């Protein structure tokens, strides 16, 4: 008898699609292919780094910082600059360096849209794959049942042949006996 072989689903179907999206941001080119290769996390990190580079907070050069500067002293200096602006009567408004780069925002939005489309495609493909696996298991079970029935029919056929052979042999023996009696 042939036992049905269960089909096991691959491990990647049980994992979270966002789980593996981790990486180091790379410089952004104007080339569309490079933009498509960056993940959403990488684009966001790159955008934050770009905004940090353009803002006065991030514009403090390393030459201005001594070896003894700590993040606390840098923060204190920046806070003092903001307080001085407020004391002068001005509000710390948006300077040209602090303006949001529209290309970066566009790239982030495109990356979010592409990631959303990719995740929906992945979900659709995963669902379809699971349905196909279920259908495959069903058909595999039917095939195994048919094989069992086929083997049983072969055994019954062999048994019927044996019985038919014995019946023919008995009748031949009876004919021989009748012919021998008539002689």
N, C-alpha and C positions, 0 to 999 in steps of 0.2 A: 504494500500500500504506500502511496505517496502522500506525505504530510504536507499541508500548505506551508509555504514559506512566507512569513510576515515581512512586509516592507518597512524598513526603519527610515524615519525622516532625518535629513541631515541636520547637524547641530546649528548651522547658521540661521535656521528658521526660528530658533528659540532666543536669539539675541536681539538686543535693542539696536535699531539702525543708527542711532546717534552715538552710541557707545564708543565707536572706534574713530570718531571724528575729532582728533586731537592733533595738533601740529604746531610748528613754529611758523609765524607769518613770514612771508617772503616779500621782497620788493615788488610793488605793483607796476606792471608795464602797461602801456596803452594797448598792447596786443590782446585781442579778445580771447585767444586760446589760453594765455597765461591767467586771465581773469577767471575763466571757467574752471581752471584746475585748482584754484584756491577754494578751500571750504569756507563756510559761513563764519566759523570761529576765527579762521585765519584772517579773513577780510575785516572782521570787527576789530581784532587785535591790531591789524595794520592801520585801520582808520584811527584807532585810539592813539597809536604811536605817531601817526601823521599829525593829528590834532595836537598832541603833546609837543611835537617838534615846532609847530606853528604858534603855539601860545607863549606868552611871556613867561609863564611858569616854567615851561620846559626849555626856554631859551637861555637859561643861565648856563654859560659854557663851563667846561671843566677847568679852563684856565682861571676863571674867576673863583672857583672853589679851591680852597686849600685842602691839604691832606687831612686837616683836622676838622673840616666841616662835617657835620652830621646832618642827617635829614631834619633834625629838630632845628638846627641853626638856619638851614635854608628855608624851612617853613616860616621861621620867625622873621627872616628878612622879607619874605614875600608878604607875610601878614602886615608887616610894618609899611611896606609900599602901598598896600591896599588901604590901610588906615590913613596914610598921608594923603592919598587921593580923596578920601572922604572928608578929611579935615580941610582941604583946600576948597571944598565946596563941590567938587566934581564927583560924579558917581563913576565907579569903575565900569565904564561903558565898553561897548564892543569895538575894539581896535581892528585895524586891517589884518593883524596877525591872528586875531582870535576868530575871524569869520570862518564859518563852517565851509569846508571845501565841498561844493555841490557835486563834483565828480565822485568824491568819496561816498557821499550819501547815495548817489545814483548806483554806484557799484555795490554798496551794501544792500540796497533794495533789490537790485537784480540778483545778487547772490541769494538773498532770502527767498525770492520768487523761484529761482532755479532749484534751491534746496527743497522748497515746498513741493514743487513739481516732481523732483526726484524721489522724495519720500512717498508721495502719493503713487507714483509709478511703482516703487518698491513694494508698497502695501498691496497694490493691485496684483503685481506679479507673484507676491508671496501667497495671496489668497487663491489665485488661479493655480499656482503650483500645488498648494495643499489640496485643492479640489481634484486636480489631476492625480495626485498620489492616492487620494481616497478612491477615486474611480479605478485606478490601477490595482489597488488592493482588492476591490470588489471583483474586478475581472480576473485577477489572479486566483481568488477563492473559487470563482465559477469554473475556471480552467482546472483547478485541482479536483473539484467535485466531478467534473466531466471525465477526468483521467481515472478517478476511482471507479466511476460507473463503467468506463471502457474496460478496465481491468476485470471488473466483476462479470461483464458480458463475455469477455474472452474466456474466463473460467467456466461460465455456464455453457458457452459454445463447445468448449472442450469436453465438458461433462456430457452434453447431448450427443456429441460425436461418439464418445465412448459407449454410451447407452445404445445408440443406433448401430454401432459396430457389433455390440453384443447381441442385439435383436436380430440383425442380419445373420450373424453366426448361428444363433439358435434356429432360425428358420431354415437355414441351409442344412443344419444337422437334422431337423425334422424331415426335410425332403429326402435326405439321404436315407434316413430311417424308413420312410415310406417306400422309397424305391427299392430298398433292400427287402422290405416285407413283401412287396409285390413280385419280386423275383423269386 
